[in-house]
Every structure is written in structure tokens, then in C-alpha cells.
Amino acid sequence: MEWINALQGKTVGLDTAPLIYFIEENPAYIEVVRPFFEAMDRGSFLVVTSTVTLLEVLVHPLRSTNKKLAEEYRDILLNSGLMTLEVSSSIAEQAARLRAVHNIRTPDAIQISAALEAGATHFFTNDIRLPDIPSLHIISLDSIR
């Protein structure tokens, strides 16, 4: 996949939806997200997200008492090649600036700020509502499948 090759050596911010689609093998998206995570595992590029992703992905498994799925999410977010940043004061302040300028939702602002904090040049999402952010190329799943 050409779009994945273009990420070689880069840092990529990760939103929650692509991770959910990968772990839960969503049939509409698995053929797009699987190569992304395989390339991440090979070390082709660095992938970063925030602890907001952990919060978001655990809701469904905890609600349905699916301990195995919850553990799978914890494992990939806390024990893999994926870098999961805690929400620091600098990430929070950057998120506030993004909300003030672009009027985006708090979770999106935090995710993007974590990506920027880690030096990401790209942000992988399925949220078509995200605005253009200077210095960050938004990659939407629906635009590449």
C-alpha cells in the first residue's frame, strides 16, 4: 500500500477508531488497518496516541464484561511498539489552543496534541470532521480505502 510506504521513518498520531477496527477486525476496515499495524510492528514508523485512547477503547469491553478484549486493548496500548502518552500539562494546553482556534471536541484535541507533542507529521483517523492542522497531515480511513 503506497500510503503506508509514504509513512516510512515518520511519526504517526493514532486516533481511537483505527485501533478498534484492527483489534475487533471490523470487516469494513480490516484490510486497510491491518497493514498499518503490521508496518508499525516492523518498526517502519513510530505510532503515538494518548491515554484517551485507553479510556475510549475500554468502555465497550468493560460494559459487556469482556475481560479478554479489555486485556487485548491494554496490551497493545501499554506493551507494544505503540507509544501511549499520558496527558501532560503541555498536551492539555496545546489541546486548549486547538479547541480555541478550531472548535474541535476535547478528546480529538487531546489526541492531536499528543501526536504533535511526539513530533508526528501525520494523524491516522476516521473522523472526517477534523480540521486542517498546520504541520499535521490528516489521513482518514475513508479517503484511502
LUMPA-853834 format. One record per atom (N, C-alpha, C, O): residue number from 1; residue in three letters; chain; atom name; z, y, x. Coordinates in steps of 0.02 Angstrom, whole numbers, plus 50000, padded with zeros to 5 digits. Layout:
N
(r NUM,ALA,A,CA,(Z,Y,X));
...
This chain:
145
(r 1,MET,A,N,(50000,49941,50042));
(r 1,MET,A,CA,(50000,50000,50000));
(r 1,MET,A,C,(50000,50062,50044));
(r 1,MET,A,O,(50044,50072,50086));
(r 2,GLU,A,N,(49950,50102,50034));
(r 2,GLU,A,CA,(49940,50161,50076));
(r 2,GLU,A,C,(49998,50210,50074));
(r 2,GLU,A,O,(50016,50239,50126));
(r 3,TRP,A,N,(50027,50221,50015));
(r 3,TRP,A,CA,(50082,50270,50008));
(r 3,TRP,A,C,(50143,50248,50049));
(r 3,TRP,A,O,(50179,50290,50075));
(r 4,ILE,A,N,(50154,50183,50054));
(r 4,ILE,A,CA,(50210,50158,50094));
(r 4,ILE,A,C,(50196,50167,50168));
(r 4,ILE,A,O,(50241,50186,50206));
(r 5,ASN,A,N,(50134,50155,50190));
(r 5,ASN,A,CA,(50116,50166,50260));
(r 5,ASN,A,C,(50126,50238,50280));
(r 5,ASN,A,O,(50144,50253,50337));
(r 6,ALA,A,N,(50114,50285,50234));
(r 6,ALA,A,CA,(50122,50356,50248));
(r 6,ALA,A,C,(50195,50375,50261));
(r 6,ALA,A,O,(50209,50428,50288));
(r 7,LEU,A,N,(50242,50332,50240));
(r 7,LEU,A,CA,(50313,50346,50249));
(r 7,LEU,A,C,(50340,50322,50316));
(r 7,LEU,A,O,(50398,50334,50333));
(r 8,GLN,A,N,(50298,50288,50355));
(r 8,GLN,A,CA,(50318,50259,50419));
(r 8,GLN,A,C,(50355,50311,50462));
(r 8,GLN,A,O,(50329,50365,50474));
(r 9,GLY,A,N,(50416,50294,50483));
(r 9,GLY,A,CA,(50454,50337,50528));
(r 9,GLY,A,C,(50489,50395,50493));
(r 9,GLY,A,O,(50522,50435,50527));
(r 10,LYS,A,N,(50481,50402,50429));
(r 10,LYS,A,CA,(50510,50458,50392));
(r 10,LYS,A,C,(50578,50439,50362));
(r 10,LYS,A,O,(50600,50382,50365));
(r 11,THR,A,N,(50611,50489,50334));
(r 11,THR,A,CA,(50672,50479,50295));
(r 11,THR,A,C,(50654,50493,50223));
(r 11,THR,A,O,(50625,50545,50207));
(r 12,VAL,A,N,(50672,50446,50179));
(r 12,VAL,A,CA,(50653,50450,50108));
(r 12,VAL,A,C,(50717,50450,50066));
(r 12,VAL,A,O,(50759,50406,50072));
(r 13,GLY,A,N,(50723,50500,50023));
(r 13,GLY,A,CA,(50778,50501,49974));
(r 13,GLY,A,C,(50761,50454,49918));
(r 13,GLY,A,O,(50703,50446,49899));
(r 14,LEU,A,N,(50812,50422,49891));
(r 14,LEU,A,CA,(50803,50372,49838));
(r 14,LEU,A,C,(50842,50392,49776));
(r 14,LEU,A,O,(50902,50403,49779));
(r 15,ASP,A,N,(50808,50396,49720));
(r 15,ASP,A,CA,(50840,50406,49656));
(r 15,ASP,A,C,(50861,50338,49628));
(r 15,ASP,A,O,(50844,50286,49656));
(r 16,THR,A,N,(50899,50339,49575));
(r 16,THR,A,CA,(50928,50278,49547));
(r 16,THR,A,C,(50877,50231,49516));
(r 16,THR,A,O,(50881,50170,49527));
(r 17,ALA,A,N,(50830,50256,49478));
(r 17,ALA,A,CA,(50784,50214,49440));
(r 17,ALA,A,C,(50746,50163,49482));
(r 17,ALA,A,O,(50745,50104,49463));
(r 18,PRO,A,N,(50715,50182,49539));
(r 18,PRO,A,CA,(50680,50131,49578));
(r 18,PRO,A,C,(50724,50073,49601));
(r 18,PRO,A,O,(50702,50016,49604));
(r 19,LEU,A,N,(50787,50088,49616));
(r 19,LEU,A,CA,(50834,50035,49636));
(r 19,LEU,A,C,(50848,49988,49578));
(r 19,LEU,A,O,(50849,49927,49587));
(r 20,ILE,A,N,(50859,50015,49519));
(r 20,ILE,A,CA,(50870,49974,49460));
(r 20,ILE,A,C,(50810,49929,49447));
(r 20,ILE,A,O,(50817,49870,49434));
(r 21,TYR,A,N,(50750,49958,49451));
(r 21,TYR,A,CA,(50689,49919,49439));
(r 21,TYR,A,C,(50682,49862,49489));
(r 21,TYR,A,O,(50658,49808,49472));
(r 22,PHE,A,N,(50703,49874,49551));
(r 22,PHE,A,CA,(50699,49823,49603));
(r 22,PHE,A,C,(50750,49768,49591));
(r 22,PHE,A,O,(50732,49709,49589));
(r 23,ILE,A,N,(50813,49786,49584));
(r 23,ILE,A,CA,(50866,49736,49577));
(r 23,ILE,A,C,(50857,49695,49513));
(r 23,ILE,A,O,(50867,49634,49513));
(r 24,GLU,A,N,(50839,49729,49459));
(r 24,GLU,A,CA,(50832,49694,49395));
(r 24,GLU,A,C,(50761,49669,49383));
(r 24,GLU,A,O,(50746,49643,49329));
(r 25,GLU,A,N,(50718,49676,49433));
(r 25,GLU,A,CA,(50648,49651,49431));
(r 25,GLU,A,C,(50612,49672,49368));
(r 25,GLU,A,O,(50583,49630,49332));
(r 26,ASN,A,N,(50613,49737,49354));
(r 26,ASN,A,CA,(50579,49764,49296));
(r 26,ASN,A,C,(50504,49749,49302));
(r 26,ASN,A,O,(50472,49770,49350));
(r 27,PRO,A,N,(50476,49713,49253));
(r 27,PRO,A,CA,(50406,49692,49259));
(r 27,PRO,A,C,(50356,49750,49262));
(r 27,PRO,A,O,(50302,49742,49290));
(r 28,ALA,A,N,(50373,49807,49235));
(r 28,ALA,A,CA,(50327,49863,49236));
(r 28,ALA,A,C,(50323,49896,49305));
(r 28,ALA,A,O,(50274,49930,49321));
(r 29,TYR,A,N,(50374,49886,49346));
(r 29,TYR,A,CA,(50377,49922,49410));
(r 29,TYR,A,C,(50388,49878,49472));
(r 29,TYR,A,O,(50382,49904,49528));
(r 30,ILE,A,N,(50403,49815,49464));
(r 30,ILE,A,CA,(50422,49774,49521));
(r 30,ILE,A,C,(50368,49771,49575));
(r 30,ILE,A,O,(50384,49769,49634));
(r 31,GLU,A,N,(50305,49771,49556));
(r 31,GLU,A,CA,(50251,49766,49606));
(r 31,GLU,A,C,(50245,49830,49647));
(r 31,GLU,A,O,(50215,49829,49701));
(r 32,VAL,A,N,(50273,49884,49624));
(r 32,VAL,A,CA,(50272,49947,49662));
(r 32,VAL,A,C,(50336,49953,49704));
(r 32,VAL,A,O,(50333,49974,49762));
(r 33,VAL,A,N,(50393,49936,49675));
(r 33,VAL,A,CA,(50457,49947,49711));
(r 33,VAL,A,C,(50472,49892,49762));
(r 33,VAL,A,O,(50504,49907,49813));
(r 34,ARG,A,N,(50451,49831,49750));
(r 34,ARG,A,CA,(50466,49777,49798));
(r 34,ARG,A,C,(50439,49793,49868));
(r 34,ARG,A,O,(50477,49788,49916));
(r 35,PRO,A,N,(50375,49813,49876));
(r 35,PRO,A,CA,(50351,49829,49943));
(r 35,PRO,A,C,(50390,49887,49976));
(r 35,PRO,A,O,(50398,49888,50037));
(r 36,PHE,A,N,(50413,49934,49936));
(r 36,PHE,A,CA,(50452,49990,49962));
(r 36,PHE,A,C,(50517,49964,49994));
(r 36,PHE,A,O,(50533,49982,50051));
(r 37,PHE,A,N,(50553,49922,49957));
(r 37,PHE,A,CA,(50617,49896,49983));
(r 37,PHE,A,C,(50607,49846,50040));
(r 37,PHE,A,O,(50649,49841,50084));
(r 38,GLU,A,N,(50552,49809,50039));
(r 38,GLU,A,CA,(50536,49765,50095));
(r 38,GLU,A,C,(50522,49805,50158));
(r 38,GLU,A,O,(50544,49786,50212));
(r 39,ALA,A,N,(50486,49860,50151));
(r 39,ALA,A,CA,(50473,49904,50209));
(r 39,ALA,A,C,(50538,49935,50234));
(r 39,ALA,A,O,(50548,49942,50295));
(r 40,MET,A,N,(50582,49954,50188));
(r 40,MET,A,CA,(50647,49980,50208));
(r 40,MET,A,C,(50685,49928,50248));
(r 40,MET,A,O,(50713,49944,50301));
(r 41,ASP,A,N,(50686,49866,50225));
(r 41,ASP,A,CA,(50721,49812,50260));
(r 41,ASP,A,C,(50692,49799,50329));
(r 41,ASP,A,O,(50728,49780,50375));
(r 42,ARG,A,N,(50627,49810,50337));
(r 42,ARG,A,CA,(50595,49801,50403));
(r 42,ARG,A,C,(50609,49860,50450));
(r 42,ARG,A,O,(50595,49857,50509));
(r 43,GLY,A,N,(50638,49913,50422));
(r 43,GLY,A,CA,(50652,49972,50463));
(r 43,GLY,A,C,(50593,50018,50471));
(r 43,GLY,A,O,(50591,50059,50517));
(r 44,SER,A,N,(50543,50013,50427));
(r 44,SER,A,CA,(50484,50055,50431));
(r 44,SER,A,C,(50502,50129,50420));
(r 44,SER,A,O,(50469,50173,50447));
(r 45,PHE,A,N,(50553,50141,50380));
(r 45,PHE,A,CA,(50577,50208,50366));
(r 45,PHE,A,C,(50650,50204,50345));
(r 45,PHE,A,O,(50673,50150,50326));
(r 46,LEU,A,N,(50685,50260,50349));
(r 46,LEU,A,CA,(50755,50264,50329));
(r 46,LEU,A,C,(50757,50285,50256));
(r 46,LEU,A,O,(50721,50331,50236));
(r 47,VAL,A,N,(50800,50253,50217));
(r 47,VAL,A,CA,(50808,50271,50147));
(r 47,VAL,A,C,(50880,50292,50136));
(r 47,VAL,A,O,(50927,50259,50158));
(r 48,VAL,A,N,(50888,50348,50101));
(r 48,VAL,A,CA,(50954,50377,50089));
(r 48,VAL,A,C,(50963,50393,50016));
(r 48,VAL,A,O,(50916,50415,49982));
(r 49,THR,A,N,(51023,50382,49992));
(r 49,THR,A,CA,(51042,50400,49923));
(r 49,THR,A,C,(51114,50424,49926));
(r 49,THR,A,O,(51143,50429,49979));
(r 50,SER,A,N,(51141,50440,49868));
(r 50,SER,A,CA,(51211,50462,49866));
(r 50,SER,A,C,(51253,50413,49825));
(r 50,SER,A,O,(51226,50368,49793));
(r 51,THR,A,N,(51317,50423,49827));
(r 51,THR,A,CA,(51362,50380,49788));
(r 51,THR,A,C,(51353,50390,49713));
(r 51,THR,A,O,(51379,50351,49674));
(r 52,VAL,A,N,(51316,50441,49693));
(r 52,VAL,A,CA,(51298,50449,49622));
(r 52,VAL,A,C,(51258,50387,49600));
(r 52,VAL,A,O,(51264,50365,49543));
(r 53,THR,A,N,(51217,50360,49644));
(r 53,THR,A,CA,(51179,50300,49627));
(r 53,THR,A,C,(51226,50242,49611));
(r 53,THR,A,O,(51214,50205,49563));
(r 54,LEU,A,N,(51278,50234,49651));
(r 54,LEU,A,CA,(51326,50182,49637));
(r 54,LEU,A,C,(51357,50191,49568));
(r 54,LEU,A,O,(51363,50143,49530));
(r 55,LEU,A,N,(51377,50252,49552));
(r 55,LEU,A,CA,(51405,50267,49486));
(r 55,LEU,A,C,(51356,50248,49431));
(r 55,LEU,A,O,(51374,50216,49382));
(r 56,GLU,A,N,(51292,50268,49439));
(r 56,GLU,A,CA,(51243,50257,49387));
(r 56,GLU,A,C,(51225,50183,49378));
(r 56,GLU,A,O,(51217,50160,49322));
(r 57,VAL,A,N,(51217,50147,49433));
(r 57,VAL,A,CA,(51196,50077,49427));
(r 57,VAL,A,C,(51250,50030,49403));
(r 57,VAL,A,O,(51235,49977,49376));
(r 58,LEU,A,N,(51313,50049,49412));
(r 58,LEU,A,CA,(51368,50004,49393));
(r 58,LEU,A,C,(51385,50007,49319));
(r 58,LEU,A,O,(51419,49963,49293));
(r 59,VAL,A,N,(51364,50059,49284));
(r 59,VAL,A,CA,(51383,50066,49213));
(r 59,VAL,A,C,(51362,50006,49172));
(r 59,VAL,A,O,(51404,49976,49138));
(r 60,HIS,A,N,(51299,49987,49175));
(r 60,HIS,A,CA,(51275,49931,49134));
(r 60,HIS,A,C,(51309,49865,49152));
(r 60,HIS,A,O,(51334,49830,49107));
(r 61,PRO,A,N,(51312,49845,49216));
(r 61,PRO,A,CA,(51346,49782,49232));
(r 61,PRO,A,C,(51420,49782,49213));
(r 61,PRO,A,O,(51446,49731,49190));
(r 62,LEU,A,N,(51454,49838,49221));
(r 62,LEU,A,CA,(51525,49840,49203));
(r 62,LEU,A,C,(51534,49837,49127));
(r 62,LEU,A,O,(51580,49804,49103));
(r 63,ARG,A,N,(51491,49871,49091));
(r 63,ARG,A,CA,(51494,49869,49018));
(r 63,ARG,A,C,(51482,49799,48991));
(r 63,ARG,A,O,(51514,49778,48943));
(r 64,SER,A,N,(51436,49764,49022));
(r 64,SER,A,CA,(51418,49696,48999));
(r 64,SER,A,C,(51457,49642,49037));
(r 64,SER,A,O,(51442,49582,49030));
(r 65,THR,A,N,(51505,49662,49077));
(r 65,THR,A,CA,(51546,49617,49120));
(r 65,THR,A,C,(51504,49569,49161));
(r 65,THR,A,O,(51520,49510,49168));
(r 66,ASN,A,N,(51450,49595,49189));
(r 66,ASN,A,CA,(51406,49556,49232));
(r 66,ASN,A,C,(51427,49568,49305));
(r 66,ASN,A,O,(51399,49611,49339));
(r 67,LYS,A,N,(51477,49530,49327));
(r 67,LYS,A,CA,(51505,49539,49394));
(r 67,LYS,A,C,(51454,49526,49449));
(r 67,LYS,A,O,(51455,49559,49501));
(r 68,LYS,A,N,(51410,49478,49438));
(r 68,LYS,A,CA,(51359,49461,49488));
(r 68,LYS,A,C,(51311,49519,49500));
(r 68,LYS,A,O,(51295,49536,49557));
(r 69,LEU,A,N,(51288,49550,49446));
(r 69,LEU,A,CA,(51242,49607,49452));
(r 69,LEU,A,C,(51278,49666,49485));
(r 69,LEU,A,O,(51249,49700,49527));
(r 70,ALA,A,N,(51340,49679,49465));
(r 70,ALA,A,CA,(51378,49734,49495));
(r 70,ALA,A,C,(51386,49723,49570));
(r 70,ALA,A,O,(51378,49770,49609));
(r 71,GLU,A,N,(51400,49661,49590));
(r 71,GLU,A,CA,(51407,49646,49661));
(r 71,GLU,A,C,(51341,49654,49699));
(r 71,GLU,A,O,(51340,49675,49756));
(r 72,GLU,A,N,(51286,49636,49666));
(r 72,GLU,A,CA,(51220,49644,49697));
(r 72,GLU,A,C,(51206,49717,49711));
(r 72,GLU,A,O,(51181,49735,49764));
(r 73,TYR,A,N,(51222,49760,49663));
(r 73,TYR,A,CA,(51213,49832,49673));
(r 73,TYR,A,C,(51259,49858,49729));
(r 73,TYR,A,O,(51237,49895,49772));
(r 74,ARG,A,N,(51322,49838,49727));
(r 74,ARG,A,CA,(51368,49860,49780));
(r 74,ARG,A,C,(51343,49839,49849));
(r 74,ARG,A,O,(51346,49877,49896));
(r 75,ASP,A,N,(51319,49777,49853));
(r 75,ASP,A,CA,(51296,49751,49917));
(r 75,ASP,A,C,(51238,49791,49945));
(r 75,ASP,A,O,(51239,49809,50004));
(r 76,ILE,A,N,(51188,49805,49904));
(r 76,ILE,A,CA,(51130,49842,49930));
(r 76,ILE,A,C,(51148,49914,49947));
(r 76,ILE,A,O,(51121,49943,49994));
(r 77,LEU,A,N,(51193,49943,49907));
(r 77,LEU,A,CA,(51211,50013,49919));
(r 77,LEU,A,C,(51261,50022,49977));
(r 77,LEU,A,O,(51262,50075,50009));
(r 78,LEU,A,N,(51302,49973,49989));
(r 78,LEU,A,CA,(51355,49982,50039));
(r 78,LEU,A,C,(51348,49938,50101));
(r 78,LEU,A,O,(51382,49950,50151));
(r 79,ASN,A,N,(51304,49887,50098));
(r 79,ASN,A,CA,(51300,49840,50154));
(r 79,ASN,A,C,(51229,49822,50174));
(r 79,ASN,A,O,(51216,49767,50197));
(r 80,SER,A,N,(51183,49869,50167));
(r 80,SER,A,CA,(51113,49854,50185));
(r 80,SER,A,C,(51086,49911,50228));
(r 80,SER,A,O,(51123,49953,50252));
(r 81,GLY,A,N,(51021,49911,50238));
(r 81,GLY,A,CA,(50988,49964,50276));
(r 81,GLY,A,C,(50984,50029,50238));
(r 81,GLY,A,O,(50963,50080,50266));
(r 82,LEU,A,N,(51003,50028,50176));
(r 82,LEU,A,CA,(51003,50089,50135));
(r 82,LEU,A,C,(51064,50131,50152));
(r 82,LEU,A,O,(51120,50105,50151));
(r 83,MET,A,N,(51054,50194,50169));
(r 83,MET,A,CA,(51109,50239,50186));
(r 83,MET,A,C,(51134,50272,50121));
(r 83,MET,A,O,(51096,50306,50087));
(r 84,THR,A,N,(51198,50262,50106));
(r 84,THR,A,CA,(51228,50292,50046));
(r 84,THR,A,C,(51278,50345,50068));
(r 84,THR,A,O,(51330,50329,50096));
(r 85,LEU,A,N,(51262,50408,50053));
(r 85,LEU,A,CA,(51305,50463,50073));
(r 85,LEU,A,C,(51355,50480,50019));
(r 85,LEU,A,O,(51339,50480,49960));
(r 86,GLU,A,N,(51416,50493,50040));
(r 86,GLU,A,CA,(51466,50518,49993));
(r 86,GLU,A,C,(51449,50591,49979));
(r 86,GLU,A,O,(51417,50625,50019));
(r 87,VAL,A,N,(51471,50615,49921));
(r 87,VAL,A,CA,(51456,50683,49901));
(r 87,VAL,A,C,(51505,50730,49937));
(r 87,VAL,A,O,(51563,50737,49917));
(r 88,SER,A,N,(51481,50760,49990));
(r 88,SER,A,CA,(51521,50807,50030));
(r 88,SER,A,C,(51519,50876,50000));
(r 88,SER,A,O,(51481,50889,49953));
(r 89,SER,A,N,(51558,50921,50027));
(r 89,SER,A,CA,(51557,50990,50003));
(r 89,SER,A,C,(51489,51023,50017));
(r 89,SER,A,O,(51466,51063,49977));
(r 90,SER,A,N,(51458,51006,50073));
(r 90,SER,A,CA,(51392,51036,50088));
(r 90,SER,A,C,(51339,51010,50039));
(r 90,SER,A,O,(51295,51048,50019));
(r 91,ILE,A,N,(51343,50946,50021));
(r 91,ILE,A,CA,(51296,50919,49971));
(r 91,ILE,A,C,(51309,50951,49903));
(r 91,ILE,A,O,(51262,50968,49868));
(r 92,ALA,A,N,(51372,50960,49886));
(r 92,ALA,A,CA,(51389,50991,49821));
(r 92,ALA,A,C,(51364,51063,49818));
(r 92,ALA,A,O,(51337,51084,49767));
(r 93,GLU,A,N,(51372,51101,49873));
(r 93,GLU,A,CA,(51349,51171,49873));
(r 93,GLU,A,C,(51273,51175,49869));
(r 93,GLU,A,O,(51245,51217,49834));
(r 94,GLN,A,N,(51238,51130,49906));
(r 94,GLN,A,CA,(51165,51128,49903));
(r 94,GLN,A,C,(51143,51110,49832));
(r 94,GLN,A,O,(51095,51138,49806));
(r 95,ALA,A,N,(51179,51063,49800));
(r 95,ALA,A,CA,(51163,51043,49731));
(r 95,ALA,A,C,(51172,51102,49684));
(r 95,ALA,A,O,(51132,51112,49637));
(r 96,ALA,A,N,(51223,51142,49694));
(r 96,ALA,A,CA,(51234,51201,49652));
(r 96,ALA,A,C,(51177,51250,49660));
(r 96,ALA,A,O,(51154,51280,49611));
(r 97,ARG,A,N,(51153,51260,49722));
(r 97,ARG,A,CA,(51096,51304,49733));
(r 97,ARG,A,C,(51034,51278,49697));
(r 97,ARG,A,O,(50997,51316,49666));
(r 98,LEU,A,N,(51022,51212,49702));
(r 98,LEU,A,CA,(50964,51183,49668));
(r 98,LEU,A,C,(50969,51192,49592));
(r 98,LEU,A,O,(50920,51207,49559));
(r 99,ARG,A,N,(51029,51182,49565));
(r 99,ARG,A,CA,(51039,51192,49493));
(r 99,ARG,A,C,(51027,51265,49474));
(r 99,ARG,A,O,(50997,51279,49422));
(r 100,ALA,A,N,(51051,51311,49515));
(r 100,ALA,A,CA,(51043,51382,49500));
(r 100,ALA,A,C,(50970,51404,49502));
(r 100,ALA,A,O,(50947,51443,49460));
(r 101,VAL,A,N,(50933,51379,49551));
(r 101,VAL,A,CA,(50863,51400,49560));
(r 101,VAL,A,C,(50816,51361,49514));
(r 101,VAL,A,O,(50769,51390,49486));
(r 102,HIS,A,N,(50827,51296,49508));
(r 102,HIS,A,CA,(50778,51253,49473));
(r 102,HIS,A,C,(50801,51227,49405));
(r 102,HIS,A,O,(50763,51195,49369));
(r 103,ASN,A,N,(50864,51242,49387));
(r 103,ASN,A,CA,(50891,51221,49323));
(r 103,ASN,A,C,(50885,51145,49312));
(r 103,ASN,A,O,(50866,51123,49257));
(r 104,ILE,A,N,(50901,51106,49363));
(r 104,ILE,A,CA,(50898,51033,49356));
(r 104,ILE,A,C,(50968,51005,49342));
(r 104,ILE,A,O,(51018,51038,49354));
(r 105,ARG,A,N,(50969,50945,49316));
(r 105,ARG,A,CA,(51033,50913,49299));
(r 105,ARG,A,C,(51074,50899,49361));
(r 105,ARG,A,O,(51047,50890,49416));
(r 106,THR,A,N,(51140,50898,49352));
(r 106,THR,A,CA,(51186,50887,49408));
(r 106,THR,A,C,(51171,50823,49448));
(r 106,THR,A,O,(51167,50826,49509));
(r 107,PRO,A,N,(51164,50765,49415));
(r 107,PRO,A,CA,(51150,50705,49456));
(r 107,PRO,A,C,(51087,50711,49498));
(r 107,PRO,A,O,(51085,50689,49556));
(r 108,ASP,A,N,(51034,50740,49469));
(r 108,ASP,A,CA,(50972,50749,49507));
(r 108,ASP,A,C,(50982,50796,49565));
(r 108,ASP,A,O,(50957,50784,49620));
(r 109,ALA,A,N,(51019,50850,49554));
(r 109,ALA,A,CA,(51033,50898,49607));
(r 109,ALA,A,C,(51072,50866,49664));
(r 109,ALA,A,O,(51058,50879,49722));
(r 110,ILE,A,N,(51120,50824,49647));
(r 110,ILE,A,CA,(51159,50789,49699));
(r 110,ILE,A,C,(51114,50740,49738));
(r 110,ILE,A,O,(51118,50738,49799));
(r 111,GLN,A,N,(51074,50702,49703));
(r 111,GLN,A,CA,(51030,50654,49736));
(r 111,GLN,A,C,(50982,50689,49785));
(r 111,GLN,A,O,(50974,50668,49842));
(r 112,ILE,A,N,(50952,50743,49761));
(r 112,ILE,A,CA,(50905,50780,49804));
(r 112,ILE,A,C,(50941,50812,49862));
(r 112,ILE,A,O,(50916,50813,49918));
(r 113,SER,A,N,(51000,50839,49850));
(r 113,SER,A,CA,(51040,50870,49904));
(r 113,SER,A,C,(51060,50819,49957));
(r 113,SER,A,O,(51059,50835,50016));
(r 114,ALA,A,N,(51078,50759,49936));
(r 114,ALA,A,CA,(51094,50706,49985));
(r 114,ALA,A,C,(51033,50690,50027));
(r 114,ALA,A,O,(51038,50681,50088));
(r 115,ALA,A,N,(50975,50687,49995));
(r 115,ALA,A,CA,(50913,50674,50031));
(r 115,ALA,A,C,(50900,50730,50082));
(r 115,ALA,A,O,(50885,50716,50140));
(r 116,LEU,A,N,(50907,50791,50061));
(r 116,LEU,A,CA,(50896,50848,50106));
(r 116,LEU,A,C,(50947,50848,50163));
(r 116,LEU,A,O,(50929,50863,50220));
(r 117,GLU,A,N,(51009,50832,50148));
(r 117,GLU,A,CA,(51062,50830,50198));
(r 117,GLU,A,C,(51044,50780,50254));
(r 117,GLU,A,O,(51060,50791,50312));
(r 118,ALA,A,N,(51012,50725,50235));
(r 118,ALA,A,CA,(50994,50673,50283));
(r 118,ALA,A,C,(50927,50686,50317));
(r 118,ALA,A,O,(50904,50647,50358));
(r 119,GLY,A,N,(50895,50742,50300));
(r 119,GLY,A,CA,(50831,50760,50331));
(r 119,GLY,A,C,(50771,50727,50299));
(r 119,GLY,A,O,(50718,50720,50331));
(r 120,ALA,A,N,(50777,50706,50236));
(r 120,ALA,A,CA,(50721,50673,50202));
(r 120,ALA,A,C,(50663,50721,50193));
(r 120,ALA,A,O,(50672,50781,50181));
(r 121,THR,A,N,(50604,50693,50199));
(r 121,THR,A,CA,(50542,50731,50186));
(r 121,THR,A,C,(50511,50710,50120));
(r 121,THR,A,O,(50466,50743,50094));
(r 122,HIS,A,N,(50535,50653,50092));
(r 122,HIS,A,CA,(50508,50625,50030));
(r 122,HIS,A,C,(50567,50605,49985));
(r 122,HIS,A,O,(50622,50592,50009));
(r 123,PHE,A,N,(50554,50602,49920));
(r 123,PHE,A,CA,(50605,50580,49872));
(r 123,PHE,A,C,(50571,50534,49821));
(r 123,PHE,A,O,(50525,50555,49786));
(r 124,PHE,A,N,(50594,50471,49818));
(r 124,PHE,A,CA,(50564,50419,49776));
(r 124,PHE,A,C,(50603,50415,49710));
(r 124,PHE,A,O,(50663,50402,49710));
(r 125,THR,A,N,(50568,50426,49655));
(r 125,THR,A,CA,(50599,50432,49590));
(r 125,THR,A,C,(50552,50408,49535));
(r 125,THR,A,O,(50495,50389,49549));
(r 126,ASN,A,N,(50576,50409,49475));
(r 126,ASN,A,CA,(50532,50400,49417));
(r 126,ASN,A,C,(50545,50456,49367));
(r 126,ASN,A,O,(50528,50450,49308));
(r 127,ASP,A,N,(50574,50510,49391));
(r 127,ASP,A,CA,(50591,50567,49348));
(r 127,ASP,A,C,(50536,50620,49354));
(r 127,ASP,A,O,(50533,50656,49404));
(r 128,ILE,A,N,(50493,50623,49304));
(r 128,ILE,A,CA,(50437,50671,49307));
(r 128,ILE,A,C,(50459,50742,49293));
(r 128,ILE,A,O,(50419,50789,49299));
(r 129,ARG,A,N,(50522,50751,49274));
(r 129,ARG,A,CA,(50547,50819,49259));
(r 129,ARG,A,C,(50568,50857,49322));
(r 129,ARG,A,O,(50583,50917,49318));
(r 130,LEU,A,N,(50571,50824,49378));
(r 130,LEU,A,CA,(50594,50858,49438));
(r 130,LEU,A,C,(50545,50911,49460));
(r 130,LEU,A,O,(50484,50899,49461));
(r 131,PRO,A,N,(50570,50969,49478));
(r 131,PRO,A,CA,(50525,51024,49501));
(r 131,PRO,A,C,(50505,51013,49573));
(r 131,PRO,A,O,(50533,50971,49608));
(r 132,ASP,A,N,(50456,51051,49595));
(r 132,ASP,A,CA,(50437,51051,49665));
(r 132,ASP,A,C,(50494,51081,49705));
(r 132,ASP,A,O,(50519,51135,49689));
(r 133,ILE,A,N,(50514,51047,49757));
(r 133,ILE,A,CA,(50568,51070,49801));
(r 133,ILE,A,C,(50536,51082,49869));
(r 133,ILE,A,O,(50506,51037,49897));
(r 134,PRO,A,N,(50542,51143,49896));
(r 134,PRO,A,CA,(50513,51156,49962));
(r 134,PRO,A,C,(50539,51105,50013));
(r 134,PRO,A,O,(50598,51088,50013));
(r 135,SER,A,N,(50495,51081,50055));
(r 135,SER,A,CA,(50509,51033,50109));
(r 135,SER,A,C,(50523,50962,50086));
(r 135,SER,A,O,(50541,50920,50127));
(r 136,LEU,A,N,(50515,50948,50022));
(r 136,LEU,A,CA,(50528,50880,49997));
(r 136,LEU,A,C,(50471,50859,49951));
(r 136,LEU,A,O,(50461,50888,49898));
(r 137,HIS,A,N,(50435,50807,49972));
(r 137,HIS,A,CA,(50379,50781,49932));
(r 137,HIS,A,C,(50406,50731,49881));
(r 137,HIS,A,O,(50435,50680,49901));
(r 138,ILE,A,N,(50397,50745,49817));
(r 138,ILE,A,CA,(50421,50701,49764));
(r 138,ILE,A,C,(50369,50646,49753));
(r 138,ILE,A,O,(50310,50660,49741));
(r 139,ILE,A,N,(50392,50583,49757));
(r 139,ILE,A,CA,(50349,50525,49744));
(r 139,ILE,A,C,(50373,50495,49678));
(r 139,ILE,A,O,(50428,50467,49675));
(r 140,SER,A,N,(50333,50501,49627));
(r 140,SER,A,CA,(50350,50473,49561));
(r 140,SER,A,C,(50317,50406,49553));
(r 140,SER,A,O,(50258,50398,49566));
(r 141,LEU,A,N,(50356,50357,49530));
(r 141,LEU,A,CA,(50330,50289,49520));
(r 141,LEU,A,C,(50267,50289,49476));
(r 141,LEU,A,O,(50218,50256,49492));
(r 142,ASP,A,N,(50269,50326,49422));
(r 142,ASP,A,CA,(50213,50326,49376));
(r 142,ASP,A,C,(50150,50356,49406));
(r 142,ASP,A,O,(50094,50343,49383));
(r 143,SER,A,N,(50158,50397,49458));
(r 143,SER,A,CA,(50099,50427,49489));
(r 143,SER,A,C,(50066,50380,49540));
(r 143,SER,A,O,(50009,50393,49561));
(r 144,ILE,A,N,(50100,50326,49559));
(r 144,ILE,A,CA,(50072,50281,49610));
(r 144,ILE,A,C,(50056,50211,49584));
(r 144,ILE,A,O,(50028,50171,49621));
(r 145,ARG,A,N,(50075,50196,49523));
(r 145,ARG,A,CA,(50060,50127,49501));
(r 145,ARG,A,C,(49997,50123,49461));
(r 145,ARG,A,O,(49978,50069,49439));
